[in-house]
Amino acid sequence: MPSTETYKYAVPDQPRAQRIADRVLALDPASLHDELQRILDDFSGRHREVPSLFLRRFHEVDGIIVCDCEVTHEQALLIGAHFCNEYSYEAAALFNPSIVLHPDQSAVPENSLRFILSLRGVGEGHISSVTFRTGFCAADGTIAINPPSPMPLVLETENISGEDGPDAGIRITCDGSHDLSEIVIFPTTPSQRGGIEDLRLVRFLDDDGRATYFGTYTAFSGQSVRQELLSTPDFRTFELRPLRGDATGSKGMALFPRRIAGHFAMLGREDNENIWFLTSADIHDWSGGAKAIEPRWPWEFVQIGNCGSPIEIDEGWLVVTHGVGAVRNYCIGACLLDRDDPSKLLARTKLPLLRSDMDEREGYVPNVAYSCGAMVHNRVLVLPYAIADSFTTFATIPLERLLAAMD
């Protein structure tokens, strides 16, 4: 049965939005019902809880749209529908993956694991958002990705109150009953208007044993970039907050998975050329730092940066790197940092581990091989990476072979 709930709004003005609403309100009950049913039938196979989505949108524009009348439930839904639009967030490209251990490892076979993969999706207008996949890595190194859901969620967001005022960040919530691939983190704040780019996920283990998933990313306003931080305990509730300090106005920061000498630690590229090592008592405030790795080989002459958070292994901190050489060719390499003093470089690859070949170099951005995070499983590096900013695949290499390739 249709709801009999009504909604009242009244402000004396007639902007275009009001004229659209007035046209809906002028429909006779039969036409209103038929048009609403047509839209619900059309989109219910593409999105979950479409009526709730339309109603939420109606309440969001209430106050902008104004009328001295009672609005029925069906009128509210149809008005809300007229202020919605779809966005194909992966239509242009899907690339720059990052990978972390899934928080739920129940019922996983011995020496196998479940993981979460984040990806950068690009759609209309070159707007970037964050999307997710889940997968499984077997004991023999076989990797399988679970098929994504065809129905992304429209998530609820709220501003975080804090000393930074309206720029304190946002909180995103979902009830956790849906597949993770249905969650899309789309730009919502002024600093993100041009896109959320290159999330670098890490499972951070604090001194008390509590695990939190963090992800540094680049927020692009359309004119400028800055680093921001995603945090989540369970991939159900997310907080997105800006990072402060003179080291955060560029791209490519990556958090260490634990504290170093009692401080948070980060790799950055604040000069857009070298990899820097930074520490801070406050995870949201980063300044200063020491230059740790400089370009050395031709494939990294233009710049060098990290491909995600450092990975702790017996030998030290393994860092997957990217280098940019001639003709903006992005290659992937690796280096090893000292465990106690990560500003100290122990070894690095002389040649790239990966570069796009003649058959894979064409795409949304040609000549690029890139990653935003890897993991180690059974002493094997599991590296998701993107080709030509167009598609994502995986490479694996035993650590012994990788370390032997370093000088």
Disulfide bonds with the S-S distance in Angstrom:
none
